[in-house]
């Protein structure tokens, strides 16, 4: 359709933060209950699982936004001609890494959803601590998860920075610079939560 | 006395459709040479380093003081103006190539038409004509004039488009330079009267949404124009404009 690019790109930017970014933080915080033991994790996971209208919440807060973000995101990756070797500026590297982590995150999410949500939905696996314990017992898969989580949190934190620019919130170079530091802190904090939960399963 | 020679490796192309090739020239060195005067030596004596007579190198240049934007080329990997690039400050051999974002006409001459088409697309002018004398326009605050003046330094040289990863053959993004011109004309008290038309042009395909915030443009701009500040300010303006257009507002003119 003609002249929809502006709307789609703005929607893409918004969805990355609301609801996907919010969901990401919620997901990693719930995972973090694993640090306090299997009982604690199962209780938190089952609370999320037993939320009313769960399937509606999943479709509209998780599946549809992520599918839209992923499809347009792959297109955005495709139309860029990266040039960090010629222009090695910090923001150009962030631009490049945002695209690389986007692709890694997409592969990771597809894999992760297949192993967990799809298997549980088909009734072949049970939602509990041991599901993740078995998955992460394989060291190759464990490190794949570590890379996947770090890539996701980077993509979220750096995406938050460009969200602030795309929505015209940070306009001056100074506000953009401070937003860089702020989103770096977001990256470190969310990564800590995510990675600490992973290590709780091994 | 043996004259000091300068090695110049020029990426040449005989016609828009032919394949590019590199040709080395040894030109006579003079003190305080710039790239234009080095290229002029290849015109004066069009003989390459192998001693063969070749067609003189073609390039575009006009003002020779970095205000017209015509002589942009990639010098030792960096897009910049040939006139303000001094040979003494460069590593040798000096490599000169045409900008890759634009179609090559011949040798170092590129066709920057797309930039001028973009200026038309975003209506980068101020309509002042009426059927009668419209009188003087509103005054402009001095403080605003000072920052708007910085934006007016744009010479459509194309260096920002060359450095932008989102300006390429796969994308229709118009690039940073015409975007910033919208901010310039929208900041003008008379130009502001057509603000929404320019913002709406930016919201079309290939407009503002094509920016991916790599911010290379602001780093390479030879005139130091705050391009990324312009882009972020226009992000805000277009968002507000799109809300006005959709939800309705008396100010959506």
Interface residues (C-beta under 8 A of the other chain):
Chain A: X2 X3 X4 X5 X6 X7 X8 X9 X10 X76 X78 X79 X80 X81 X82 X83 X86 X87 X89 X91 X92 X94 X95 X96 X162 X165 X166 X167 X168 X169 X170 X171 X172 X173 X176
Chain B: X77 X163 X165 X166 X168 X170 X171 X173 X202 X203 X204 X205 X206 X207 X208 X209 X210 X212 X213 X214 X215 X216 X219 X220 X226 X228 X229 X231 X232 X233 X234 X235 X236 X237 X238 X239 X240 X242
